[in-house]
Amino acid sequence: MLLNETNIFSYLNNLKNFEKNPHVAVGVSGGPDSFALVYLINKWIKYKKGYLSALIFDHRIRSNSHQETLYVRKLLKDLKIESTIIKSKQNKPIKKNMAQARKNRFNGLVNFCKSKNIIHLFLGHHFDDNIETYLIRKLNGSNFEGLGSMEKITYFEKIQVIRPFLELSKNSIIDFNKKNK
């Protein structure tokens, strides 16, 4: 699938699982994938006459993480997208590894959605992320079932997690961003 507005709108409209005037959330890390996603979902949600909550998660691991979240918020504001910064519950996370950071972020996003009765959470994972997930699980000795990669749509604690970019490479997302400035 080529990344463009028409293809994403078509994919989302074919899902038929959104209520009238949906309220959706998008996790925004500040990377090219999450920015392409929030840009497209913002356009789509206006078409659906819904509401978008752009969520930025502050891991509080690095000394400059708060400044990074403020910078991402400013970039979103420049796109006229309102955002919320969610802070990790721990001032100094015990584990500073990537797996724990991903888990903390995911739980923070889901908990925010639950607290605001948002039932759709978009994440910008792409094909390259899926390969990375498989390789990490393989290296960690996962069994056949554990080697399963991310799916486009999953449910976690009654939140529908949607990853519309899973068939797209990171390079195609970067190309989209360059074309759309």
N, C-alpha and C positions, 0 to 999 in steps of 0.2 A: 504494500500500500504506500502510495506517495503521500507525504505529509502536506496537507493543505486544508483550508477551511471547509471546502466542499466534502472531502472524504471524512473528516472528523464529524461534521454535522450529520452526514448520512449515517455513519456508524452509531452515533449517539441517538439519533431519531429512530433508528431501527431497533434499539434495545427495548423500547416500549415499557420501560420500568420506572419512568419518572412521573411523579404526580404533577398536577397542573401547578404552574408557577413554582417549580422546585427550588429548594434551598440546598445548595451543594457547597462542599468544601474542597479546596485544592491545597495540598501540601507543597510549599514553595521553599526549596533549599537555597535558591540563588543560582543554581546551575542552569545550563542551557535547556535541559529537558524540562525542568519544572517551570521555567519561564515561557517556553513554547506552549506548554500545557495550560498555564493560567491565562495566557494571552488568548488562546483558542476557546477555553471554557468561558472566559469573560464575554466573548462575542456570542457564543452559543446561548449563554444564560440570559442575555438581553433579548435574544430572539424568542426564548421560551418565557419571557417576562417573569423570570425567577430572581434568585438572590445568590450571590457568590460570597463565600467567606474564604479569603486567602490566608492560609495559616503558615506562619514562620516559626520554626522550633529552635529555641536557644538551648543548646546542649549544656552550656556552662562548663565546658571542658577546657577550652583554650582561653587564655587571658583576654583575647580580643573578640570572643564570640558575641558579646552583646553589641559591639560596634558593627560587626558583620550583619547581625539581624537588623539593626537600624538602617544600614546601607541597602539591604534587600527591601525593607519597607519603603525607603525613598524611591527606589527604582519602580516599585509597584505604584506608588503614588503618582509618579511621572506618567504611568500608563492609566491613571485615574481608576486604580483598583485599591479599594480599602483592604487593610490587612490587620491581623491580630498576631502578636508575638506571644508564643507559649513558652514558658520557661520550664526547664527540667526541675522536678520537685526537689532534687538534692542540690545544695550549694556546691558541693564538691563530689561529683559522682565517684563511687567507690571503684568502679571498673572504667578504665578509659580506653577500652578496646572498641573496635568498629561494630562488632556484633551487639554489644550492650548499648552502644549509642543508637544503632538502628532500632533496637527494641524499645528504648526509652522514647525515641521520636515517634514511632508508630503508636505506642500506648498513649502518649500525650495528644496526638492528633485524634485518635479514637475517643479518648475521654472528653476532649473538647466537643466533638461532634455529639456525643451522648448528652452532654450538659446543655446543648443548644437544640436538641431534637433534630439534628441534621443526619439524614440516613444515607447520604451519598458522599463518599470521600474519594477524590481523584488523586492518583499518585503518578509521577512521571517516569516510572520505571520503563526501560526500553529493552530491546533484544540483547544488547551487550550486558546489561544488568542480569538478565536471565542466565546467560552463559556463565557470568561470574558466580552467581548463586549456585549453579550446578557444580562448578569446579571447587568452590569452597566446601560444599557438602561432600563431594567425592573425596577431597583431601582429608576431611574430618571423619571419614569412614562411615558415612551414612549408608543405610541399606537401600534396596531398590526403591521402596516407597519414599524414603527420605530424599532421594535424588530428584524427585519431582520438582519442577521449576514453578515459578510464579504463573498464575493464571490471570487472564484479562479481568475477570470478575470473580471476587470471592466475598464471603460474608464473615464478619468478625464482630461478635457481640451486637448483632442486629444492625451493623453498619455495612452497607454495600461498598466494597473497595473496588474501584474501577481503575484499570491500568490500560488506557487505550493505545499506548505507544509500544506495547510488547513485541509487535512485529516489525518495529522500525529500528534501524541502526542509529547510534549516536550521531554519526556523520550526517545522516539525512535530517536529523533534528537541527544540527548546527547549520546546515544549508538553509533550512526553513527560516531560522532566526536571522541569518544574513540577508535573505530576500525580504524579510519583513522588518528589518532594522530594529 
